[in-house]
Amino acid sequence: MTTELRVLDPSEWDRWYGVLELAFGGVPEAPEERRLWRDLTEFDRSLGVWDGEVCVGTAGAFSFLLTVPGGASVPAGGVTMVSVAGTHRRRGILTSMMRRQLDDLRAAGECLAVLTASEPEIYGRFGYGAATYAAHATIDRTRVRLTVPEGTDDVTLRVTSPADALEATEAVYAKTVAGRPGMLARRPGWERQALLDPPGDREGASPRLCVLADRGGEVVGYAHYAIKPDWSFAGADGSVVVHQVAGLDPVAEAALWRFLCSVDLTAKVRIHSRPVDDAWQHLVTDVRRCEPTLREVLFLRLVEVGAALEARTYQAPVDVVFEVEDAFCPWNEGRWRLTGDAKGAVCSRTSDPADLSLSVRELGAAYLGGTSLVSLAAAGRVRELREGALVEASVAFGSPVAPWLPHGF
């Protein structure tokens, strides 16, 4: 039977989402989690592939505003909820959904597409490159101390629930969005994700808690965390599980980290998905004892090369011609001249000789400033055609702060 790809009708959501749950292991989500994702679903941007009355493929997109180097918030399609039923593999279903999504994003005027990948190797062939990384670590409190900046004692702290602190924490989050590439401006409804805390997902930890940092009557930071009790023969061996930390200045952030590293009856602080240049690494006395590890998080694709490269700024003057390969979105193929600096940029078609040759995947990886074109060239994925062009472009594309995705979707 021939399959049909169509926009999702709200009446089909339960069957459609059930296919997604099965593809990700078949364990039903908690009712509150399922309810949140239904409420956030943008039905006109959600696709289903149907074999008769049976849904065999799912894909969706969220309407995001993504911070890019220079601080601008750029419309981006957040690709999500992608799955293909195991009974219908190798029939081109995934390719058809990726094709339709990118065509729709282009028609909507969104020059960027982003996603997080359960299996990273899948999306490279559709032009997505790994654009942000995150650090994970476990601070061993028995062997590591913190050195905090002057003024930390002037910050007062108050523990409350995430729900009671929601207005204050969202205000802090909103003030941090423009300061780091890769961050997402929260649209209505997305603040509920920070409150999602199903008991079945806690792995023995407490309900989530929130600590607010206050200075002069103003909330200047917050952290969401949980406590996982544990005991050994020698005594308490619990963990603080850190979910979110945000401070409006170094002192506020240091006060939060000091608190998290001093919770009673705990010996470890488990840090998940933090920026690779996060301040805690410079507060601890021995980063080796924290066992930091890296993982790629956000994958990015340029839907419209010219518009995307014009949407960000560049930390050094650049004038370079790219020869771009993009078989999946052929409107991006060819030569593009990028001229720009910290004030703005212009990128347009050109017939001038190319300075660098690369695919749209490499442009996506380098776009937010977290992956250098020089490192991609060392792997053979960027070719320098004019001497000096590689370093010029690599420096310009960089970012003074590492890009970071604050939460999944």
Steps between C-alpha positions, in 0.01 A plus 500: 500500500625848414581720799367853537683793659270769639473774759387367837138544603449561877269198514791278390748616764467207743563239230779710350673554836461133587710413193768739627494346849539151353795610288673632814464180700128459552490626860196730537578848621350639819159660440630848585786464252275374225256784570778759474621374163147493362448859612831605338437313175461735205256298294550695178874417524456133590509223242380143503557223249210257478466153355125481477374571853837419660748777581853390402697826515505815712675836485431842646646846527489772763519871425810620681706816529866396515779727623785528247844665533443870543195449722220502241205265543444325167186299407589131483302184452557259788472157341361249748299181559655319203443126471435225247325175591730198496263331254554774241875558489695554178200632309608865486259610774759694702637665187151606393432660839837679504434623146155634587623666820781689335274611215247624756766683704625672187148602402446641851815712474695315769865491398608250770391153609617342826455166671633271771582150382454166673735355236733770364603319183147519360483871431832579335369381167224761524751782555498532880829562681576476874496867607500490882658278763423456868713406800404234754690453824491368855664721760653292778431719802728292720804602292399824328444845647362817344673839486241771453541866401480793739144605571352152501403538866280798406263269310217353705341167409151361545377147429151465354313294244550552123129577465503774764814654351391472136443870431836597650697223330347568160595867534861402572503253211366763259785734593762233416366395158676763289837436663573154363452354149277195489259616770127498434265784586213341689164532329172469693457150640867406500546623857303189603788277388708622794229373736477155345612253766327159470579277801589215267786704349668595829708180539475515877553874535274748676247722324673793336588797716590856412747732670472871424795739522405848619702820527351828609147368468548383140514138386831469317519124448348162565571129493270202460630188670402178675656296780566130461567347844749218534696343784815295527656328800697821559192724504305730269587470132212683329504705182372839394358468148527835322236571236536874436726783613472861385660811644495857376861559606801296617436564869139381485600188312784425741261528795273241338783257429630537856155415632465197272839375616413530869164322536497288815542121480634509143843415364452558127355765271383359167498755220308429182516686169678824586693737267849373425645831630280504813636694797493209748813356333696805619350503848603144591847433635551180297304458178651155442308371802180614328543262205362734230372345179361653180208411276357667192147633554355736239521422129450794265423532130503810281170496312591816307877553490494868411238604754653287776852639458359856494301440821808483726801724550870412486762563767761605242469652152446234234478500121488146369338304216355160590440221250206324667386145435140422591344216303193480727414873469642586158397865525803540731749350254767723349716797596412751768699810594485588869622840616446603858629608838367564851241747367334282237544294185396459138496165322404467135554290191824557312694372201834589661752221562434301819726541805360205701312188394269320741153352536206659675558253785834665586341845485239377746763365737695828495203736492462567875875535558558183699676295231786658307535475125869427560414186696257389230770558238736280704246220456488560125150648507599854393740575215699822484526635144654839583791513742400670823126473443456212744645682802324824405160331486562280804587796721203700373252218561614452860310608810644642824264271695428139410160433344263296712149357484327564837234230471384228270198489277 
